Amino acid sequence: MLITLEISQRHESLLIPFVDAYNIANNTALTLEQWALLHLKEVAVGPRVTQEYEQIQREEESTRNDRQTQARERALADL
């Protein structure tokens, strides 16, 4: 698929500081076009990433709960 975006010079000048900041923070040298494409891809995968992150959080919470239960049971057994 080919997507063509036309950005006015005024809007380009508003976006360039974001591209520059991204490049500095990530030690990259993306052009405005590359940066825009990257961010469109991030929007597309965002829900999947969020879902996977939430699953990891649920698993970690379950593990913490299991460890707390085991610790409580050991402490009670030591009484």
LUMZA-90995 format. One record per atom (N, C-alpha, C): residue number from 1; residue in three letters; chain; atom name; x, y, z. Coordinates in steps of 0.001 Angstrom, whole numbers, plus 500000, padded with zeros to 6 digits. Example, Ala and Ser with C-alpha at 12.3 -4.5 7.8 and 13.67 -1.06 7.14 Angstrom:
<atoms>
<atom k="1" r="Ala" c="A" a="N" xx="513190" yy="494310" zz="507800"/>
<atom k="1" r="Ala" c="A" a="CA" xx="512300" yy="495500" zz="507800"/>
<atom k="1" r="Ala" c="A" a="C" xx="513200" yy="496700" zz="507800"/>
<atom k="2" r="Ser" c="A" a="N" xx="512850" yy="497750" zz="507080"/>
<atom k="2" r="Ser" c="A" a="CA" xx="513670" yy="498940" zz="507140"/>
<atom k="2" r="Ser" c="A" a="C" xx="512900" yy="500030" zz="507870"/>
</atoms>
This chain:
<atoms>
<atom k="1" r="Met" c="A" a="N" xx="500846" yy="498830" zz="500000"/>
<atom k="1" r="Met" c="A" a="CA" xx="500000" yy="500000" zz="500000"/>
<atom k="1" r="Met" c="A" a="C" xx="500894" yy="501237" zz="500000"/>
<atom k="2" r="Leu" c="A" a="N" xx="500490" yy="502189" zz="499261"/>
<atom k="2" r="Leu" c="A" a="CA" xx="501227" yy="503454" zz="499194"/>
<atom k="2" r="Leu" c="A" a="C" xx="500328" yy="504555" zz="499706"/>
<atom k="3" r="Ile" c="A" a="N" xx="500827" yy="505273" zz="500684"/>
<atom k="3" r="Ile" c="A" a="CA" xx="500098" yy="506411" zz="501230"/>
<atom k="3" r="Ile" c="A" a="C" xx="500932" yy="507654" zz="500966"/>
<atom k="4" r="Thr" c="A" a="N" xx="500288" yy="508645" zz="500415"/>
<atom k="4" r="Thr" c="A" a="CA" xx="500968" yy="509911" zz="500159"/>
<atom k="4" r="Thr" c="A" a="C" xx="500359" yy="510976" zz="501058"/>
<atom k="5" r="Leu" c="A" a="N" xx="501209" yy="511635" zz="501800"/>
<atom k="5" r="Leu" c="A" a="CA" xx="500765" yy="512724" zz="502666"/>
<atom k="5" r="Leu" c="A" a="C" xx="501387" yy="514015" zz="502163"/>
<atom k="6" r="Glu" c="A" a="N" xx="500568" yy="515011" zz="502062"/>
<atom k="6" r="Glu" c="A" a="CA" xx="501085" yy="516324" zz="501718"/>
<atom k="6" r="Glu" c="A" a="C" xx="501003" yy="517184" zz="502963"/>
<atom k="7" r="Ile" c="A" a="N" xx="502131" yy="517693" zz="503375"/>
<atom k="7" r="Ile" c="A" a="CA" xx="502207" yy="518518" zz="504577"/>
<atom k="7" r="Ile" c="A" a="C" xx="502688" yy="519900" zz="504159"/>
<atom k="8" r="Ser" c="A" a="N" xx="501963" yy="520883" zz="504593"/>
<atom k="8" r="Ser" c="A" a="CA" xx="502361" yy="522245" zz="504243"/>
<atom k="8" r="Ser" c="A" a="C" xx="503694" yy="522569" zz="504915"/>
<atom k="9" r="Gln" c="A" a="N" xx="504375" yy="523523" zz="504381"/>
<atom k="9" r="Gln" c="A" a="CA" xx="505650" yy="523931" zz="504947"/>
<atom k="9" r="Gln" c="A" a="C" xx="505478" yy="524410" zz="506388"/>
<atom k="10" r="Arg" c="A" a="N" xx="504360" yy="525065" zz="506650"/>
<atom k="10" r="Arg" c="A" a="CA" xx="504074" yy="525536" zz="508002"/>
<atom k="10" r="Arg" c="A" a="C" xx="503946" yy="524353" zz="508965"/>
<atom k="11" r="His" c="A" a="N" xx="503208" yy="523331" zz="508551"/>
<atom k="11" r="His" c="A" a="CA" xx="503047" yy="522169" zz="509410"/>
<atom k="11" r="His" c="A" a="C" xx="504348" yy="521375" zz="509526"/>
<atom k="12" r="Glu" c="A" a="N" xx="505096" yy="521334" zz="508446"/>
<atom k="12" r="Glu" c="A" a="CA" xx="506395" yy="520669" zz="508498"/>
<atom k="12" r="Glu" c="A" a="C" xx="507289" yy="521341" zz="509535"/>
<atom k="13" r="Ser" c="A" a="N" xx="507272" yy="522655" zz="509550"/>
<atom k="13" r="Ser" c="A" a="CA" xx="508111" yy="523374" zz="510515"/>
<atom k="13" r="Ser" c="A" a="C" xx="507649" yy="523126" zz="511946"/>
<atom k="14" r="Leu" c="A" a="N" xx="506364" yy="522805" zz="512133"/>
<atom k="14" r="Leu" c="A" a="CA" xx="505867" yy="522467" zz="513466"/>
<atom k="14" r="Leu" c="A" a="C" xx="506266" yy="521046" zz="513886"/>
<atom k="15" r="Leu" c="A" a="N" xx="506417" yy="520162" zz="512912"/>
<atom k="15" r="Leu" c="A" a="CA" xx="506754" yy="518764" zz="513212"/>
<atom k="15" r="Leu" c="A" a="C" xx="508256" yy="518527" zz="513390"/>
<atom k="16" r="Ile" c="A" a="N" xx="509064" yy="519290" zz="512706"/>
<atom k="16" r="Ile" c="A" a="CA" xx="510518" yy="519082" zz="512743"/>
<atom k="16" r="Ile" c="A" a="C" xx="511078" yy="519056" zz="514166"/>
<atom k="17" r="Pro" c="A" a="N" xx="510652" yy="519928" zz="515081"/>
<atom k="17" r="Pro" c="A" a="CA" xx="511188" yy="519834" zz="516447"/>
<atom k="17" r="Pro" c="A" a="C" xx="510889" yy="518478" zz="517115"/>
<atom k="18" r="Phe" c="A" a="N" xx="509735" yy="517888" zz="516790"/>
<atom k="18" r="Phe" c="A" a="CA" xx="509418" yy="516574" zz="517345"/>
<atom k="18" r="Phe" c="A" a="C" xx="510334" yy="515497" zz="516760"/>
<atom k="19" r="Val" c="A" a="N" xx="510590" yy="515600" zz="515462"/>
<atom k="19" r="Val" c="A" a="CA" xx="511504" yy="514661" zz="514812"/>
<atom k="19" r="Val" c="A" a="C" xx="512897" yy="514805" zz="515408"/>
<atom k="20" r="Asp" c="A" a="N" xx="513345" yy="516022" zz="515563"/>
<atom k="20" r="Asp" c="A" a="CA" xx="514670" yy="516265" zz="516129"/>
<atom k="20" r="Asp" c="A" a="C" xx="514773" yy="515716" zz="517553"/>
<atom k="21" r="Ala" c="A" a="N" xx="513759" yy="515959" zz="518355"/>
<atom k="21" r="Ala" c="A" a="CA" xx="513768" yy="515465" zz="519733"/>
<atom k="21" r="Ala" c="A" a="C" xx="513775" yy="513940" zz="519759"/>
<atom k="22" r="Tyr" c="A" a="N" xx="512995" yy="513338" zz="518882"/>
<atom k="22" r="Tyr" c="A" a="CA" xx="512966" yy="511868" zz="518798"/>
<atom k="22" r="Tyr" c="A" a="C" xx="514348" yy="511345" zz="518402"/>
<atom k="23" r="Asn" c="A" a="N" xx="514940" yy="511973" zz="517410"/>
<atom k="23" r="Asn" c="A" a="CA" xx="516259" yy="511536" zz="516944"/>
<atom k="23" r="Asn" c="A" a="C" xx="517305" yy="511653" zz="518050"/>
<atom k="24" r="Ile" c="A" a="N" xx="517270" yy="512722" zz="518800"/>
<atom k="24" r="Ile" c="A" a="CA" xx="518226" yy="512899" zz="519894"/>
<atom k="24" r="Ile" c="A" a="C" xx="518002" yy="511845" zz="520969"/>
<atom k="25" r="Ala" c="A" a="N" xx="516750" yy="511639" zz="521342"/>
<atom k="25" r="Ala" c="A" a="CA" xx="516429" yy="510694" zz="522417"/>
<atom k="25" r="Ala" c="A" a="C" xx="516743" yy="509249" zz="522041"/>
<atom k="26" r="Asn" c="A" a="N" xx="516674" yy="508937" zz="520749"/>
<atom k="26" r="Asn" c="A" a="CA" xx="516845" yy="507557" zz="520309"/>
<atom k="26" r="Asn" c="A" a="C" xx="518109" yy="507331" zz="519487"/>
<atom k="27" r="Asn" c="A" a="N" xx="518952" yy="508356" zz="519434"/>
<atom k="27" r="Asn" c="A" a="CA" xx="520202" yy="508271" zz="518691"/>
<atom k="27" r="Asn" c="A" a="C" xx="519970" yy="507777" zz="517256"/>
<atom k="28" r="Thr" c="A" a="N" xx="518992" yy="508411" zz="516599"/>
<atom k="28" r="Thr" c="A" a="CA" xx="518657" yy="508071" zz="515222"/>
<atom k="28" r="Thr" c="A" a="C" xx="518796" yy="509313" zz="514353"/>
<atom k="29" r="Ala" c="A" a="N" xx="518568" yy="509115" zz="513073"/>
<atom k="29" r="Ala" c="A" a="CA" xx="518609" yy="510239" zz="512131"/>
<atom k="29" r="Ala" c="A" a="C" xx="517438" yy="510115" zz="511157"/>
<atom k="30" r="Leu" c="A" a="N" xx="516238" yy="509950" zz="511710"/>
<atom k="30" r="Leu" c="A" a="CA" xx="515067" yy="509793" zz="510860"/>
<atom k="30" r="Leu" c="A" a="C" xx="514714" yy="511100" zz="510163"/>
<atom k="31" r="Thr" c="A" a="N" xx="514238" yy="510957" zz="508941"/>
<atom k="31" r="Thr" c="A" a="CA" xx="513672" yy="512101" zz="508243"/>
<atom k="31" r="Thr" c="A" a="C" xx="512239" yy="512279" zz="508740"/>
<atom k="32" r="Leu" c="A" a="N" xx="511621" yy="513379" zz="508375"/>
<atom k="32" r="Leu" c="A" a="CA" xx="510225" yy="513602" zz="508743"/>
<atom k="32" r="Leu" c="A" a="C" xx="509354" yy="512464" zz="508200"/>
<atom k="33" r="Glu" c="A" a="N" xx="509609" yy="512055" zz="506971"/>
<atom k="33" r="Glu" c="A" a="CA" xx="508834" yy="510972" zz="506364"/>
<atom k="33" r="Glu" c="A" a="C" xx="509011" yy="509667" zz="507140"/>
<atom k="34" r="Gln" c="A" a="N" xx="510238" yy="509320" zz="507482"/>
<atom k="34" r="Gln" c="A" a="CA" xx="510498" yy="508093" zz="508249"/>
<atom k="34" r="Gln" c="A" a="C" xx="509864" yy="508162" zz="509632"/>
<atom k="35" r="Trp" c="A" a="N" xx="509964" yy="509319" zz="510264"/>
<atom k="35" r="Trp" c="A" a="CA" xx="509394" yy="509517" zz="511597"/>
<atom k="35" r="Trp" c="A" a="C" xx="507880" yy="509362" zz="511553"/>
<atom k="36" r="Ala" c="A" a="N" xx="507240" yy="509965" zz="510549"/>
<atom k="36" r="Ala" c="A" a="CA" xx="505785" yy="509883" zz="510414"/>
<atom k="36" r="Ala" c="A" a="C" xx="505353" yy="508437" zz="510178"/>
<atom k="37" r="Leu" c="A" a="N" xx="506061" yy="507722" zz="509335"/>
<atom k="37" r="Leu" c="A" a="CA" xx="505738" yy="506326" zz="509066"/>
<atom k="37" r="Leu" c="A" a="C" xx="505888" yy="505483" zz="510331"/>
<atom k="38" r="Leu" c="A" a="N" xx="506961" yy="505707" zz="511064"/>
<atom k="38" r="Leu" c="A" a="CA" xx="507172" yy="504986" zz="512320"/>
<atom k="38" r="Leu" c="A" a="C" xx="506005" yy="505223" zz="513270"/>
<atom k="39" r="His" c="A" a="N" xx="505577" yy="506462" zz="513398"/>
<atom k="39" r="His" c="A" a="CA" xx="504498" yy="506770" zz="514328"/>
<atom k="39" r="His" c="A" a="C" xx="503144" yy="506233" zz="513853"/>
<atom k="40" r="Leu" c="A" a="N" xx="502934" yy="506173" zz="512568"/>
<atom k="40" r="Leu" c="A" a="CA" xx="501713" yy="505533" zz="512060"/>
<atom k="40" r="Leu" c="A" a="C" xx="501722" yy="504044" zz="512387"/>
<atom k="41" r="Lys" c="A" a="N" xx="502880" yy="503413" zz="512253"/>
<atom k="41" r="Lys" c="A" a="CA" xx="503002" yy="501990" zz="512608"/>
<atom k="41" r="Lys" c="A" a="C" xx="502768" yy="501791" zz="514096"/>
<atom k="42" r="Glu" c="A" a="N" xx="503283" yy="502704" zz="514915"/>
<atom k="42" r="Glu" c="A" a="CA" xx="503090" yy="502593" zz="516367"/>
<atom k="42" r="Glu" c="A" a="C" xx="501611" yy="502723" zz="516730"/>
<atom k="43" r="Val" c="A" a="N" xx="500896" yy="503582" zz="516029"/>
<atom k="43" r="Val" c="A" a="CA" xx="499457" yy="503712" zz="516261"/>
<atom k="43" r="Val" c="A" a="C" xx="498761" yy="502401" zz="515892"/>
<atom k="44" r="Ala" c="A" a="N" xx="499194" yy="501785" zz="514797"/>
<atom k="44" r="Ala" c="A" a="CA" xx="498574" yy="500541" zz="514334"/>
<atom k="44" r="Ala" c="A" a="C" xx="498790" yy="499390" zz="515309"/>
<atom k="45" r="Val" c="A" a="N" xx="499970" yy="499302" zz="515910"/>
<atom k="45" r="Val" c="A" a="CA" xx="500257" yy="498179" zz="516818"/>
<atom k="45" r="Val" c="A" a="C" xx="499949" yy="498512" zz="518270"/>
<atom k="46" r="Gly" c="A" a="N" xx="499580" yy="499744" zz="518541"/>
<atom k="46" r="Gly" c="A" a="CA" xx="499328" yy="500178" zz="519913"/>
<atom k="46" r="Gly" c="A" a="C" xx="498384" yy="499286" zz="520701"/>
<atom k="47" r="Pro" c="A" a="N" xx="497205" yy="498953" zz="520159"/>
<atom k="47" r="Pro" c="A" a="CA" xx="496291" yy="498100" zz="520922"/>
<atom k="47" r="Pro" c="A" a="C" xx="496886" yy="496726" zz="521254"/>
<atom k="48" r="Arg" c="A" a="N" xx="497630" yy="496161" zz="520318"/>
<atom k="48" r="Arg" c="A" a="CA" xx="498259" yy="494855" zz="520570"/>
<atom k="48" r="Arg" c="A" a="C" xx="499302" yy="494958" zz="521670"/>
<atom k="49" r="Val" c="A" a="N" xx="500114" yy="495987" zz="521612"/>
<atom k="49" r="Val" c="A" a="CA" xx="501142" yy="496190" zz="522636"/>
<atom k="49" r="Val" c="A" a="C" xx="500489" yy="496389" zz="523995"/>
<atom k="50" r="Thr" c="A" a="N" xx="499433" yy="497189" zz="524030"/>
<atom k="50" r="Thr" c="A" a="CA" xx="498715" yy="497423" zz="525282"/>
<atom k="50" r="Thr" c="A" a="C" xx="498146" yy="496126" zz="525832"/>
<atom k="51" r="Gln" c="A" a="N" xx="497563" yy="495321" zz="524974"/>
<atom k="51" r="Gln" c="A" a="CA" xx="496989" yy="494041" zz="525391"/>
<atom k="51" r="Gln" c="A" a="C" xx="498073" yy="493123" zz="525964"/>
<atom k="52" r="Glu" c="A" a="N" xx="499202" yy="493041" zz="525295"/>
<atom k="52" r="Glu" c="A" a="CA" xx="500289" yy="492187" zz="525777"/>
<atom k="52" r="Glu" c="A" a="C" xx="500856" yy="492707" zz="527096"/>
<atom k="53" r="Tyr" c="A" a="N" xx="500980" yy="494023" zz="527227"/>
<atom k="53" r="Tyr" c="A" a="CA" xx="501475" yy="494615" zz="528463"/>
<atom k="53" r="Tyr" c="A" a="C" xx="500525" yy="494305" zz="529617"/>
<atom k="54" r="Glu" c="A" a="N" xx="499232" yy="494438" zz="529358"/>
<atom k="54" r="Glu" c="A" a="CA" xx="498251" yy="494152" zz="530405"/>
<atom k="54" r="Glu" c="A" a="C" xx="498282" yy="492682" zz="530808"/>
<atom k="55" r="Gln" c="A" a="N" xx="498514" yy="491781" zz="529843"/>
<atom k="55" r="Gln" c="A" a="CA" xx="498629" yy="490355" zz="530154"/>
<atom k="55" r="Gln" c="A" a="C" xx="499846" yy="490108" zz="531033"/>
<atom k="56" r="Ile" c="A" a="N" xx="500958" yy="490760" zz="530726"/>
<atom k="56" r="Ile" c="A" a="CA" xx="502163" yy="490622" zz="531552"/>
<atom k="56" r="Ile" c="A" a="C" xx="501885" yy="491114" zz="532963"/>
<atom k="57" r="Gln" c="A" a="N" xx="501181" yy="492238" zz="533082"/>
<atom k="57" r="Gln" c="A" a="CA" xx="500850" yy="492767" zz="534410"/>
<atom k="57" r="Gln" c="A" a="C" xx="499990" yy="491782" zz="535197"/>
<atom k="58" r="Arg" c="A" a="N" xx="499003" yy="491166" zz="534523"/>
<atom k="58" r="Arg" c="A" a="CA" xx="498150" yy="490191" zz="535215"/>
<atom k="58" r="Arg" c="A" a="C" xx="498962" yy="488990" zz="535684"/>
<atom k="59" r="Glu" c="A" a="N" xx="499877" yy="488522" zz="534840"/>
<atom k="59" r="Glu" c="A" a="CA" xx="500715" yy="487382" zz="535208"/>
<atom k="59" r="Glu" c="A" a="C" xx="501628" yy="487729" zz="536380"/>
<atom k="60" r="Glu" c="A" a="N" xx="502206" yy="488922" zz="536358"/>
<atom k="60" r="Glu" c="A" a="CA" xx="503077" yy="489340" zz="537457"/>
<atom k="60" r="Glu" c="A" a="C" xx="502289" yy="489483" zz="538755"/>
<atom k="61" r="Glu" c="A" a="N" xx="501065" yy="490011" zz="538662"/>
<atom k="61" r="Glu" c="A" a="CA" xx="500234" yy="490156" zz="539851"/>
<atom k="61" r="Glu" c="A" a="C" xx="499881" yy="488781" zz="540418"/>
<atom k="62" r="Ser" c="A" a="N" xx="499581" yy="487850" zz="539540"/>
<atom k="62" r="Ser" c="A" a="CA" xx="499264" yy="486496" zz="539983"/>
<atom k="62" r="Ser" c="A" a="C" xx="500470" yy="485862" zz="540670"/>
<atom k="63" r="Thr" c="A" a="N" xx="501653" yy="486063" zz="540110"/>
<atom k="63" r="Thr" c="A" a="CA" xx="502882" yy="485533" zz="540702"/>
<atom k="63" r="Thr" c="A" a="C" xx="503120" yy="486158" zz="542076"/>
<atom k="64" r="Arg" c="A" a="N" xx="502931" yy="487483" zz="542181"/>
<atom k="64" r="Arg" c="A" a="CA" xx="503090" yy="488153" zz="543484"/>
<atom k="64" r="Arg" c="A" a="C" xx="502115" yy="487597" zz="544507"/>
<atom k="65" r="Asn" c="A" a="N" xx="500868" yy="487423" zz="544087"/>
<atom k="65" r="Asn" c="A" a="CA" xx="499861" yy="486886" zz="545006"/>
<atom k="65" r="Asn" c="A" a="C" xx="500233" yy="485482" zz="545465"/>
<atom k="66" r="Asp" c="A" a="N" xx="500713" yy="484664" zz="544534"/>
<atom k="66" r="Asp" c="A" a="CA" xx="501130" yy="483304" zz="544890"/>
<atom k="66" r="Asp" c="A" a="C" xx="502290" yy="483337" zz="545884"/>
<atom k="67" r="Arg" c="A" a="N" xx="503236" yy="484216" zz="545650"/>
<atom k="67" r="Arg" c="A" a="CA" xx="504390" yy="484321" zz="546564"/>
<atom k="67" r="Arg" c="A" a="C" xx="503956" yy="484803" zz="547950"/>
<atom k="68" r="Gln" c="A" a="N" xx="503031" yy="485747" zz="547984"/>
<atom k="68" r="Gln" c="A" a="CA" xx="502528" yy="486223" zz="549276"/>
<atom k="68" r="Gln" c="A" a="C" xx="501822" yy="485100" zz="550022"/>
<atom k="69" r="Thr" c="A" a="N" xx="501037" yy="484322" zz="549311"/>
<atom k="69" r="Thr" c="A" a="CA" xx="500334" yy="483197" zz="549931"/>
<atom k="69" r="Thr" c="A" a="C" xx="501326" yy="482182" zz="550473"/>
<atom k="70" r="Gln" c="A" a="N" xx="502353" yy="481882" zz="549691"/>
<atom k="70" r="Gln" c="A" a="CA" xx="503374" yy="480926" zz="550130"/>
<atom k="70" r="Gln" c="A" a="C" xx="504128" yy="481453" zz="551342"/>
<atom k="71" r="Ala" c="A" a="N" xx="504448" yy="482721" zz="551337"/>
<atom k="71" r="Ala" c="A" a="CA" xx="505167" yy="483309" zz="552473"/>
<atom k="71" r="Ala" c="A" a="C" xx="504301" yy="483261" zz="553732"/>
<atom k="72" r="Arg" c="A" a="N" xx="503019" yy="483572" zz="553574"/>
<atom k="72" r="Arg" c="A" a="CA" xx="502098" yy="483518" zz="554720"/>
<atom k="72" r="Arg" c="A" a="C" xx="501989" yy="482090" zz="555246"/>
<atom k="73" r="Glu" c="A" a="N" xx="501879" yy="481131" zz="554348"/>
<atom k="73" r="Glu" c="A" a="CA" xx="501769" yy="479730" zz="554768"/>
<atom k="73" r="Glu" c="A" a="C" xx="503037" yy="479264" zz="555481"/>
<atom k="74" r="Arg" c="A" a="N" xx="504209" yy="479681" zz="555005"/>
<atom k="74" r="Arg" c="A" a="CA" xx="505472" yy="479319" zz="555671"/>
<atom k="74" r="Arg" c="A" a="C" xx="505537" yy="479942" zz="557061"/>
<atom k="75" r="Ala" c="A" a="N" xx="505126" yy="481205" zz="557132"/>
<atom k="75" r="Ala" c="A" a="CA" xx="505169" yy="481901" zz="558434"/>
<atom k="75" r="Ala" c="A" a="C" xx="504218" yy="481234" zz="559426"/>
<atom k="76" r="Leu" c="A" a="N" xx="503052" yy="480851" zz="558955"/>
<atom k="76" r="Leu" c="A" a="CA" xx="502099" yy="480178" zz="559842"/>
<atom k="76" r="Leu" c="A" a="C" xx="502619" yy="478798" zz="560260"/>
<atom k="77" r="Ala" c="A" a="N" xx="503281" yy="478125" zz="559354"/>
<atom k="77" r="Ala" c="A" a="CA" xx="503817" yy="476807" zz="559658"/>
<atom k="77" r="Ala" c="A" a="C" xx="504953" yy="476887" zz="560680"/>
<atom k="78" r="Asp" c="A" a="N" xx="505643" yy="478026" zz="560713"/>
<atom k="78" r="Asp" c="A" a="CA" xx="506752" yy="478211" zz="561648"/>
<atom k="78" r="Asp" c="A" a="C" xx="506277" yy="478554" zz="563051"/>
<atom k="79" r="Leu" c="A" a="N" xx="505011" yy="478838" zz="563245"/>
<atom k="79" r="Leu" c="A" a="CA" xx="504509" yy="479208" zz="564570"/>
<atom k="79" r="Leu" c="A" a="C" xx="504422" yy="478008" zz="565497"/>
</atoms>
